Amino acid sequence: MQLFTFSQESLDEALRKFLQQFCLTGETQDRERVLLHFSKRYLECNPALRGHTYQSQDAVHTLTCAIMLLNTDLHNEALQQRRMTAEEFVENLAELNDGSNFPDILLKEVYAAIKAEPIEWVQDDSGAESELSSNISG
């Protein structure tokens, strides 16, 4: 992770950059562990966000997993349910910033960015799926 620099990038931008360089495969548990390390590195690269935007590394990890779920919800053609709204995304993350709320503007910007452009990531040579399964939890 030390090879990645995420300074001055939004969380979704950093996640996009990371997933274009790192093949995220394996069981949900393994994927979450990788995203935990990503979250730690993101906060290391953006220390000014600690305590204001993100209360902790766990909060960054929670939002990272929520972004992955949102991406699946908004862009997976196999899912035939109603798509999550920006208001529902904000509501679902209430008090998950270590008991506080994430800034509304942050969540609305993340929602708009994911809705406008899905997150895509590199695949391994075995042709593994390029979308995170919908059962990953934050």
Protein Blocks (a to p, Z undefined) as FASTA:
>chain_A
ZZpccehiafklmmmmmmmmpccedjfklmmmmmmmmmmmmmmmmmmlgoklpmbfklmm
mmmmmmmmmmmmmmmmklccdcddfklmmmmmgoklgoiacdfklmmmmmmmmmmpccdd
dddfkopafbdcfkbcZZ
